[in-house]
């Protein structure tokens, strides 16, 4: 290996190392964002599951109102 080839190899190695150092924070940020997005999605799904299971036990306002109207009709008849 000649001196010129050694200098070219060192130069290429430095350029690649600088490129990796510049791209590394961005790649780590993307990985972190994906992890956070996954956690948010899992929490939202768990909340929706919990919300849907509690719906069956608690009547909605519309159901409560309709039942009240029916009972008033039966009393007034």
Residue frames relative to the residue before (quaternion, step in Angstrom):
aa qw qx qy qz dx dy dz
X 1.0000 0.0000 0.0000 0.0000 0.00 0.00 0.00
X 0.3363 -0.7521 0.5360 0.1844 3.50 -0.83 1.03
X 0.6899 -0.4705 0.3546 0.4206 3.54 -1.32 0.17
X 0.6441 0.5246 -0.3230 0.4534 3.58 1.00 -0.81
X 0.6552 0.5032 -0.3099 0.4706 3.59 0.98 -0.80
X 0.6365 0.5199 -0.3247 0.4682 3.59 1.01 -0.78
X 0.6572 0.4994 -0.3099 0.4718 3.60 0.96 -0.84
X 0.6428 0.5125 -0.3214 0.4700 3.59 1.01 -0.78
X 0.6467 0.5131 -0.3135 0.4694 3.59 1.00 -0.81
X 0.6499 0.4992 -0.3109 0.4815 3.59 0.94 -0.83
X 0.6536 0.5167 -0.3118 0.4568 3.61 0.95 -0.85
X 0.6666 0.4885 -0.3034 0.4743 3.58 0.93 -0.88
X 0.6359 0.5286 -0.3287 0.4563 3.57 0.99 -0.79
X 0.6598 0.5015 -0.3060 0.4686 3.58 0.96 -0.83
X 0.6466 0.5126 -0.3246 0.4624 3.59 0.96 -0.81
X 0.6600 0.4915 -0.3063 0.4785 3.59 0.93 -0.86
X 0.6463 0.5149 -0.3242 0.4605 3.61 0.96 -0.81
X 0.6514 0.4929 -0.3199 0.4800 3.61 0.95 -0.79
X 0.6321 0.5268 -0.3317 0.4614 3.60 0.98 -0.79
X 0.6545 0.4967 -0.3116 0.4774 3.60 0.94 -0.86
X 0.6621 0.5106 -0.3102 0.4524 3.60 0.91 -0.86
X 0.6788 0.4745 -0.2947 0.4767 3.59 1.07 -0.67
X 0.7130 0.4534 -0.2582 0.4684 3.61 1.04 -0.72
X 0.5480 0.6618 -0.3842 0.3377 3.60 1.14 -0.54
X 0.6750 0.4772 -0.3344 0.4526 3.68 0.76 -0.80
X 0.6354 0.5262 -0.3282 0.4601 3.57 1.03 -0.74
X 0.6627 0.4969 -0.3059 0.4695 3.59 0.91 -0.87
X 0.6509 0.5022 -0.3187 0.4718 3.59 0.97 -0.79
X 0.6337 0.5303 -0.3262 0.4591 3.60 1.05 -0.73
X 0.6419 0.5122 -0.3222 0.4709 3.58 0.99 -0.80
X 0.6484 0.5089 -0.3178 0.4686 3.59 0.95 -0.86
X 0.6592 0.5063 -0.3085 0.4625 3.60 0.94 -0.87
X 0.6518 0.5176 -0.3147 0.4563 3.60 0.96 -0.86
X 0.6460 0.5132 -0.3244 0.4627 3.59 0.97 -0.79
X 0.6406 0.5157 -0.3248 0.4671 3.59 1.00 -0.81
X 0.6597 0.4960 -0.3084 0.4730 3.59 0.94 -0.86
X 0.6417 0.5211 -0.3248 0.4595 3.60 0.95 -0.84
X 0.6467 0.5129 -0.3192 0.4657 3.59 0.99 -0.82
X 0.6528 0.5087 -0.3148 0.4648 3.59 0.97 -0.82
X 0.6416 0.5125 -0.3208 0.4720 3.58 1.00 -0.82
X 0.6568 0.5115 -0.3115 0.4582 3.59 0.92 -0.90
X 0.6599 0.4998 -0.3103 0.4673 3.60 0.95 -0.86
X 0.6568 0.5001 -0.3136 0.4692 3.58 0.96 -0.81
X 0.6477 0.5140 -0.3192 0.4630 3.58 0.99 -0.80
X 0.6507 0.5029 -0.3169 0.4725 3.60 0.97 -0.80
X 0.6452 0.5063 -0.3231 0.4722 3.58 0.98 -0.79
X 0.6506 0.5134 -0.3137 0.4634 3.58 1.00 -0.80
X 0.6545 0.5009 -0.3103 0.4738 3.59 1.00 -0.82
X 0.6306 0.5170 -0.3328 0.4735 3.61 1.03 -0.74
X 0.6606 0.4937 -0.3035 0.4772 3.57 0.95 -0.86
X 0.6508 0.5214 -0.3066 0.4589 3.57 1.00 -0.85
X 0.6860 0.4753 -0.2962 0.4645 3.60 0.92 -0.86
X 0.6500 0.5017 -0.3372 0.4606 3.61 1.03 -0.61
X 0.6696 0.4759 -0.3140 0.4760 3.61 1.07 -0.56
X 0.5430 0.6294 -0.4019 0.3840 3.61 1.17 -0.35
X 0.6589 0.5377 -0.3252 0.4134 3.57 0.93 -0.82
X 0.7089 0.4576 -0.2699 0.4639 3.60 1.08 -0.56
X 0.7442 0.3305 -0.1961 0.5463 3.60 1.13 -0.55
X 0.3448 -0.7479 0.5174 0.2324 3.63 -0.58 1.02
X 0.5063 -0.6431 0.4777 0.3191 3.53 -1.13 0.61
X 0.6805 -0.4763 0.3593 0.4254 3.56 -1.29 0.23
X 0.6401 0.5310 -0.3299 0.4467 3.58 0.98 -0.80
X 0.6462 0.5044 -0.3207 0.4745 3.60 0.98 -0.81
X 0.6488 0.5202 -0.3112 0.4601 3.58 0.92 -0.89
X 0.6638 0.5042 -0.3012 0.4631 3.58 0.94 -0.90
X 0.6680 0.5016 -0.3034 0.4584 3.59 0.94 -0.92
X 0.6480 0.5044 -0.3264 0.4681 3.61 0.96 -0.74
X 0.6351 0.5253 -0.3217 0.4661 3.57 1.05 -0.73
X 0.6468 0.5135 -0.3146 0.4680 3.58 0.99 -0.81
X 0.6488 0.5171 -0.3196 0.4578 3.59 0.99 -0.85
X 0.6762 0.4892 -0.3104 0.4550 3.58 0.89 -0.84
X 0.6225 0.5269 -0.3428 0.4662 3.62 1.08 -0.61
X 0.6325 0.5253 -0.3323 0.4621 3.56 1.04 -0.77
X 0.6575 0.5075 -0.3179 0.4572 3.58 0.95 -0.83
X 0.6592 0.5035 -0.3107 0.4642 3.60 0.98 -0.76
X 0.7171 0.4597 -0.2659 0.4513 3.59 0.86 -0.89
X 0.5932 0.6111 -0.3653 0.3759 3.61 1.13 -0.48
